Amino acid sequence: MVENTTVTFEWENTTLSGQVSKEYENSYLVEIDNPTKEIADSYNGRMVVSKKACKIKEDN
């Protein structure tokens, strides 16, 4: 997957989206769009997410 691709994923029963900033073997580092206060404080607005959990966000 290309960096800066927008993906969506589920985290704690919430659908989040963001841009892939780095790809690892089995996961992506995702810069979260509109992070909650908890995500911003705990994860600095970035999360490592399993490739299996990510879906490419399609613009309609």
C-alpha positions as CSV (number, residue, x, y, z in Angstrom):
1,M,0.0,0.0,0.0
2,V,1.2,3.5,-0.8
3,E,2.0,5.9,2.0
4,N,-0.6,8.6,2.5
5,T,-3.4,6.2,1.5
6,T,-6.5,6.8,3.6
7,V,-7.7,3.8,5.5
8,T,-10.5,3.1,8.0
9,F,-10.5,0.6,10.9
10,E,-12.4,-0.3,14.1
11,W,-11.0,0.6,17.5
12,E,-13.0,0.1,20.7
13,N,-16.3,0.0,18.8
14,T,-15.5,3.2,16.9
15,T,-14.6,3.6,13.2
16,L,-11.5,5.7,12.8
17,S,-9.8,6.9,9.6
18,G,-6.3,8.2,8.8
19,Q,-3.4,8.2,6.4
20,V,-0.8,5.5,6.3
21,S,2.6,7.0,7.2
22,K,4.6,3.9,7.3
23,E,4.2,0.2,6.3
24,Y,5.5,-2.7,8.4
25,E,5.4,-6.4,7.7
26,N,2.0,-7.0,9.2
27,S,0.8,-3.5,10.1
28,Y,0.6,0.2,9.3
29,L,1.5,3.3,11.2
30,V,-1.7,5.4,10.8
31,E,-1.9,9.2,11.4
32,I,-5.5,9.5,12.8
33,D,-7.9,12.1,11.3
34,N,-9.6,14.0,14.1
35,P,-8.2,12.0,17.0
36,T,-10.1,11.9,20.3
37,K,-8.5,13.4,23.3
38,E,-7.5,9.9,24.5
39,I,-5.9,9.0,21.2
40,A,-4.1,12.3,21.1
41,D,-2.8,12.0,24.7
42,S,-2.0,8.3,24.7
43,Y,-0.9,7.7,21.1
44,N,0.1,11.2,19.9
45,G,-2.5,10.9,17.2
46,R,-0.8,7.9,15.6
47,M,-1.5,4.2,16.0
48,V,0.0,1.0,14.7
49,V,-2.9,-1.0,13.1
50,S,-3.0,-4.6,11.8
51,K,-3.2,-4.8,8.0
52,K,-6.1,-7.2,8.4
53,A,-8.1,-4.5,10.3
54,C,-7.6,-1.8,7.7
55,K,-9.8,-1.1,4.7
56,I,-9.0,1.5,2.0
57,K,-11.4,4.4,2.3
58,E,-13.1,5.0,-1.0
59,D,-14.2,8.6,-1.8
60,N,-17.8,8.8,-3.1
